[in-house]
Amino acid sequence: MKITYDPEAKALYIYLDEGASVQCTHELSDDVTLDWDMGHHTLIGIEVLNVEPEDIPVVPSVTIHTTNTE
């Protein structure tokens, strides 16, 4: 699992399967979308918008990569 954060967009993305390609996106709310690999009926990613850095929990076994906004 990989997690990225884009501070400019205030977007957090959780990669559940980095090797799969997105075939379908489902919007749960204005701020949360789910990406699916429909061929395997597998949830492969979660995007959460409007996330402030201080709202991201610290999980010892997970590294959050901040995207370069330059």
KAPE-V130389 format. One record per residue. RES is the residue in one letter. OMEGA is omega in degrees with one decimal (* if undefined). D_LAST is the distance of its C-alpha to the last C-alpha in Angstrom with 1 decimal. Layout:
res = <RES	RES>
omega = <OMEGA	OMEGA>
d_last = <D_LAST	D_LAST>
This chain:
res = <M	K	I	T	Y	D	P	E	A	K	A	L	Y	I	Y	L	D	E	G	A	S	V	Q	C	T	H	E	L	S	D	D	V	T	L	D	W	D	M	G	H	H	T	L	I	G	I	E	V	L	N	V	E	P	E	D	I	P	V	V	P	S	V	T	I	H	T	T	N	T	E>
omega = <178.1	177.8	175.7	177.9	176.2	-175.8	179.3	179.7	-174.7	-175.9	176.5	178.1	179.5	178.1	177.5	177.2	-175.4	-176.5	-176.3	177.1	-179.1	178.1	-177.9	176.5	-179.5	179.8	177.5	178.7	178.1	-174.3	-175.7	174.1	179.0	176.9	-175.3	165.9	-173.5	177.8	179.6	-179.3	-173.2	172.0	-175.3	179.7	178.9	176.1	177.9	-179.4	178.6	179.3	175.1	-178.0	-178.8	177.9	-177.7	-179.4	176.3	177.9	-172.9	-174.9	-176.5	175.1	177.8	-178.6	175.9	-178.8	178.7	-176.6	-179.7	*>
d_last = <25.2	21.5	19.5	15.8	14.3	11.4	11.4	10.1	12.9	15.1	16.1	17.8	19.0	21.9	22.7	26.5	26.9	23.9	26.2	27.6	26.5	26.3	29.4	29.7	27.8	29.8	28.7	30.4	29.3	26.7	24.4	25.4	25.6	27.2	26.6	29.7	31.0	34.2	35.9	36.1	36.1	33.4	30.6	27.5	24.7	24.2	21.5	21.7	20.0	20.0	19.7	19.0	18.1	21.6	23.1	22.1	25.2	25.2	26.9	27.9	27.9	24.5	21.0	18.2	14.9	11.8	9.1	5.7	3.8	0.0>
